[in-house]
Amino acid sequence: MKSVLLLLIITSFASDSLCLRCYQCFSNLSWKDCNEHAIETNECKPPNVCYMAHRIFQRKGQQQHHFIKACYNSEWCPQQKCRQTEQTNVDGSWCETKCCKEKDLCNTGMTPSWEMAYVGKETSINQNVPPKVFFLISVLSVMLTA
């Protein structure tokens, strides 16, 4: 009986050690808002990774932002995959991702362009979005409407 109990305890710890802990949140407003509502999840099993994405959609002249942290399948890590959308009436989309699996809670902070542009500053869509983002959206919008 003791050996069965010991085996269950060891198995429990072993399965937990295979799981990666990640932050999970979603916001239409900002990384600050996403981070304030983030929860920790400890059920991120391979091939999943800790994931961060900032997605921008241009719809009827209006920008829509998605700030996302989660445990996702690593197939979503390439930015090209992240830009795919099933939303209708989208004039253009831009996406930046960051995936990691090196350590627990590695999807902290912001995506790289926001980190570079706003190190130490609170970010929201009311502040200046990096110029490269606006340029990419403008180019995509022109290409998609041509």
ABEGO torsion letter per residue (X at the ends): XAAAAAAAAAAAAAAAAABBBBBBBBBAABAAAAAAABBBBAABBOABBBBBBBBBBBBGGBBBBBBBBBBBBAAAABAAAAABBABBGBABBBBBBBBBAABBGABBEBBAAAAAAABGBBBBAABBBBAAAAAAAAAAAAAAAX
